[in-house]
């Protein structure tokens, strides 16, 4: 796991290819009761305007039952919700899954408690499951 406290990003290296990692992340999030609001295929968007980009998919997800009360108490949190998982491939072919760190979200929105502490662990579970599941 790679974490950049200054930027507030947690990145996890996946042992699987881009498509497999994306599918597993979505499956694990759904299994955990998360709603997948949308997927943004940034590579396809770039190609649509004649530009090239390595594979990159932004998955917006969350649980409105949990997120709504947090946004009611901290309205600026809506800038960062729904939560996001970025699945991307670097120049060496390594696939990564990145998300905002819970501590970053806590600091950014002045929250007394750290929200979403289980998100990096849930994404790590998706990556781990890719080692053992087809």
NORHU-V904531 format. One record per helix or strand of 2 or more residues. SS is the DSSP state (~ for helix, > for strand). FROM is the first residue (numbers start at 1). TO is the last residue. If there is no record, write none. Layout:
ss: (SS,SS)
from: (FROM,FROM)
to: (TO,TO)
This chain:
ss: (>,>,~,>,~,>,~,~,>,>,~,~)
from: (2,9,18,35,42,56,64,75,83,95,102,119)
to: (4,14,31,41,48,62,73,79,89,100,109,132)
